[in-house]
């Protein structure tokens, strides 16, 4: 059964998941088709890793993941992104306390 955007977002929030850990989140970002640099940064926005990791609250990380999932759906990559995310071991996810 193919994932829908709604079912994949629900999966990413199950078990108190916040977002993939930085290396996995970057790999997810690299999977997104049609990424492009703009005058103000990137479309879609970059994952909140590196310096942003320590300074960004969990809810904003979750929202950024949702943006990446929406981008994947809009650009025909939801199935591959879903397979990647569903295949991550639990320790590759940041969890809310």
C-alpha positions in Angstrom: 0.0 0.0 0.0 1.4 3.4 -1.0 1.8 6.0 1.6 -0.2 9.2 1.5 1.2 12.4 2.8 -1.1 12.2 5.8 -0.1 8.6 6.7 3.6 9.5 6.4 3.3 12.5 8.6 1.4 10.4 11.2 4.3 7.8 11.0 6.9 10.6 11.5 5.0 11.7 14.7 4.4 8.2 16.1 6.4 7.1 19.1 7.2 10.7 20.0 9.4 11.1 16.9 10.5 14.7 16.2 12.7 14.3 13.1 15.4 12.1 11.7 18.9 12.5 13.3 21.1 15.0 11.4 22.9 12.6 9.0 19.6 10.8 8.1 17.8 14.1 7.7 20.5 15.4 5.3 20.1 12.1 3.3 16.4 12.7 3.2 16.9 16.3 2.0 19.3 15.0 -0.8 16.5 12.7 -2.0 14.1 15.7 -2.6 13.9 16.4 -6.3 14.1 19.9 -7.8 15.9 21.4 -4.9 17.2 24.8 -5.8 19.2 27.6 -4.3 17.4 31.0 -4.1 18.4 34.5 -3.2 17.2 33.8 0.3 18.5 30.3 0.8 17.0 27.0 -0.5 13.7 25.7 -1.7 12.7 23.6 0.1 14.4 25.0 3.2 17.4 23.2 4.5 17.1 20.6 7.3 17.7 22.1 10.8 21.0 20.4 11.3 24.5 21.6 12.1 24.3 24.9 14.0 20.5 24.9 13.8 20.2 21.5 15.5 21.1 22.8 19.0 19.1 26.0 18.7 15.8 24.9 17.2 13.0 23.6 19.4 11.5 20.2 18.6 8.2 21.5 17.2 10.0 23.6 14.6 12.1 20.6 13.6 8.8 18.6 13.1 7.3 21.4 11.0 10.4 21.4 8.8 10.2 17.7 8.2 6.5 18.2 7.2 7.7 20.8 4.7 10.1 18.3 3.2 7.3 15.7 3.0 5.0 18.1 1.3 7.8 18.9 -1.2 8.4 15.2 -1.8 4.7 14.8 -2.5 4.5 17.8 -4.8 7.5 16.5 -6.8 6.6 12.9 -7.1 9.0 11.5 -4.6 6.7 10.6 -1.7 7.1 6.8 -2.2 10.9 6.8 -2.1 11.0 9.2 0.8 8.4 7.0 2.7 10.5 3.9 2.1 13.6 5.7 3.4 11.9 7.1 6.5 10.1 3.8 7.3 13.4 2.0 7.0 15.2 4.1 9.5 16.0 2.4 12.8 14.4 4.0 15.8 17.7 5.2 17.0 18.0 7.3 13.9 15.1 9.5 15.1 15.2 12.3 17.6 12.4 11.7 20.1 10.6 14.2 22.3 11.3 13.7 26.0 
